[in-house]
Amino acid sequence: MYGKYKYLIKKSIFIFLIVSFPILLILSSTVNTINNKNFILSEFEKYNINVENKEKIVGQILDYFKNDKRDLDVYGFGLKEISHMRDVKSVILKTRYFFYFLLLINIVLLFLIYIYLAEYRKEKLKVIFKGFLNYLFYGSLSTMALILLLFLSSFINFEFLFSLFHKTFFPQGNYAFASGL
């Protein structure tokens, strides 16, 4: 009876790792992009936002996202923009916390699997390692499928995805601004 539960626990851990793998990869990319000054500057260029002191403004925005400051004081930002940036900061913090939490859980689970595998003799280890590689393969496939799905859906109807994302995370509707600052 105990062996059956041990098998279910092992299977559950592998399944959790497979499901969390794509999420962890996407979140790591997201967290990296959020902190990338050059990316934000390129977005200013892409959307033709012409303001003086662009680099200083981007620096202030990144500092605001990274520290405990409650208010953002950027020249040219109105009340709607500042309100939206507060909401963005909240989403960024939640994203970071979720990423680090998920990363920690994955590390702990991989450690538990390592301990579990260490109990087996060498012949059994090969079989289990082969199974783990299969799980890793399926996790990679699911990651690529999810990224491909997001990529294709952004081409099909980006405005819908943009609105859906913002309505989910910014329900008060403070994400639609007049063009320019």
C-alpha positions as CSV (number, residue, x, y, z in Angstrom):
1,M,0.0,0.0,0.0
2,Y,2.8,2.4,0.9
3,G,4.5,1.8,-2.4
4,K,1.4,2.9,-4.3
5,Y,1.3,6.2,-2.5
6,K,5.0,6.7,-3.1
7,Y,4.4,6.1,-6.8
8,L,1.5,8.6,-6.9
9,I,3.6,11.2,-5.1
10,K,6.5,10.7,-7.5
11,K,4.1,10.9,-10.5
12,S,2.5,14.0,-9.0
13,I,5.8,15.7,-8.5
14,F,6.9,15.0,-12.1
15,I,3.5,16.2,-13.5
16,F,3.8,19.4,-11.4
17,L,7.3,20.0,-12.7
18,I,6.1,19.4,-16.3
19,V,3.2,21.9,-15.9
20,S,5.3,24.5,-14.0
21,F,8.2,24.3,-16.4
22,P,6.6,26.4,-19.2
23,I,5.2,28.9,-16.6
24,L,8.6,29.2,-15.0
25,L,10.3,29.9,-18.4
26,I,7.8,32.5,-19.4
27,L,7.9,34.2,-16.0
28,S,11.7,34.3,-16.1
29,S,11.6,35.9,-19.5
30,T,8.9,38.4,-18.2
31,V,10.8,39.3,-15.1
32,N,14.0,39.8,-17.2
33,T,12.1,42.0,-19.7
34,I,10.5,44.1,-16.9
35,N,13.9,45.1,-15.7
36,N,15.5,45.8,-19.1
37,K,16.1,49.5,-19.6
38,N,17.0,49.0,-23.3
39,F,13.7,47.2,-23.9
40,I,11.7,50.0,-22.4
41,L,13.6,52.6,-24.4
42,S,13.0,50.6,-27.6
43,E,9.3,50.6,-26.7
44,F,9.4,54.4,-26.5
45,E,11.0,54.5,-29.9
46,K,8.5,51.9,-31.3
47,Y,5.5,53.9,-30.3
48,N,7.1,57.2,-31.2
49,I,7.0,58.7,-27.7
50,N,9.1,61.8,-28.0
51,V,9.9,63.3,-24.7
52,E,12.9,65.1,-23.3
53,N,15.0,63.1,-20.8
54,K,13.7,59.8,-22.1
55,E,16.5,57.8,-20.4
56,K,15.9,59.7,-17.1
57,I,12.2,58.9,-17.2
58,V,12.8,55.2,-17.9
59,G,15.3,55.1,-15.1
60,Q,12.7,56.7,-12.7
61,I,10.1,54.2,-13.8
62,L,12.4,51.2,-13.3
63,D,13.4,52.6,-9.9
64,Y,9.8,53.0,-9.0
65,F,9.1,49.3,-9.9
66,K,12.1,48.1,-7.9
67,N,11.8,50.0,-4.7
68,D,9.2,50.8,-2.0
69,K,8.4,54.3,-3.3
70,R,4.6,54.8,-3.2
71,D,4.5,57.6,-5.8
72,L,5.9,58.1,-9.2
73,D,6.9,61.7,-10.0
74,V,7.6,61.9,-13.7
75,Y,7.2,65.0,-15.7
76,G,4.3,64.7,-18.2
77,F,2.5,61.9,-16.4
78,G,-1.1,62.7,-15.6
79,L,-3.2,61.2,-12.8
80,K,-4.4,58.4,-15.1
81,E,-0.9,57.4,-16.1
82,I,0.3,57.5,-12.5
83,S,-2.7,55.5,-11.4
84,H,-1.9,52.9,-14.1
85,M,1.7,52.8,-13.1
86,R,0.7,52.0,-9.5
87,D,-1.3,49.1,-10.9
88,V,1.5,48.0,-13.1
89,K,3.9,48.0,-10.1
90,S,1.4,45.8,-8.2
91,V,1.2,43.3,-11.1
92,I,5.0,43.3,-11.5
93,L,5.5,42.6,-7.7
94,K,3.0,39.8,-7.8
95,T,4.7,38.4,-10.9
96,R,8.1,38.5,-9.3
97,Y,6.7,36.9,-6.1
98,F,5.0,34.1,-8.0
99,F,8.1,33.5,-10.1
100,Y,10.4,33.2,-7.0
101,F,7.8,31.1,-5.2
102,L,7.4,28.7,-8.2
103,L,11.2,28.6,-8.6
104,L,11.6,27.7,-4.9
105,I,9.0,25.0,-5.1
106,N,10.7,23.5,-8.2
107,I,14.1,23.5,-6.5
108,V,12.6,21.8,-3.4
109,L,10.8,19.2,-5.6
110,L,13.9,18.5,-7.6
111,F,15.8,18.0,-4.4
112,L,13.2,15.6,-3.1
113,I,13.3,13.7,-6.4
114,Y,17.1,13.5,-6.0
115,I,16.7,12.1,-2.5
116,Y,14.1,9.7,-3.7
117,L,16.3,8.5,-6.6
118,A,19.3,8.1,-4.3
119,E,17.3,5.3,-2.5
120,Y,17.4,3.1,-5.6
121,R,20.2,0.9,-6.8
122,K,22.0,1.9,-10.0
123,E,19.9,-0.3,-12.3
124,K,16.6,1.3,-11.1
125,L,18.2,4.8,-11.3
126,K,18.7,4.4,-15.1
127,V,15.0,3.5,-15.5
128,I,13.8,6.4,-13.4
129,F,16.3,8.8,-15.0
130,K,14.9,7.7,-18.4
131,G,11.4,8.4,-17.2
132,F,12.5,11.8,-15.9
133,L,14.0,12.6,-19.3
134,N,10.6,11.7,-20.9
135,Y,8.8,14.1,-18.5
136,L,11.4,16.8,-19.3
137,F,10.7,16.2,-23.0
138,Y,7.0,16.6,-22.6
139,G,7.5,19.6,-20.4
140,S,9.6,21.2,-23.2
141,L,7.0,20.3,-25.8
142,S,4.2,21.9,-23.6
143,T,6.4,25.0,-23.2
144,M,6.9,25.3,-27.0
145,A,3.2,24.7,-27.6
146,L,2.2,27.4,-25.1
147,I,4.6,29.9,-26.5
148,L,3.5,29.1,-30.1
149,L,-0.1,29.5,-29.1
150,L,0.5,32.9,-27.5
151,F,2.6,34.0,-30.4
152,L,0.0,33.0,-33.0
153,S,-2.9,34.4,-31.0
154,S,-1.1,37.7,-30.8
155,F,-1.0,37.9,-34.6
156,I,-4.6,36.8,-35.0
157,N,-6.1,39.3,-32.6
158,F,-3.6,41.3,-30.6
159,E,-6.1,44.0,-29.5
160,F,-8.3,41.3,-28.0
161,L,-5.4,39.8,-26.0
162,F,-4.2,43.2,-25.0
163,S,-7.7,44.2,-23.7
164,L,-8.3,40.8,-22.0
165,F,-4.9,41.1,-20.2
166,H,-5.6,44.6,-19.1
167,K,-9.2,44.0,-18.1
168,T,-8.0,41.1,-16.0
169,F,-5.2,43.0,-14.2
170,F,-6.5,46.6,-14.4
171,P,-10.3,46.3,-14.0
172,Q,-10.8,50.0,-13.4
173,G,-9.9,50.7,-17.0
174,N,-7.0,53.1,-16.5
175,Y,-4.8,51.6,-19.2
176,A,-6.2,53.4,-22.3
177,F,-4.5,56.8,-22.8
178,A,-4.5,59.5,-25.4
179,S,-1.6,59.1,-27.8
180,G,1.7,60.7,-26.6
181,L,2.6,61.9,-23.1
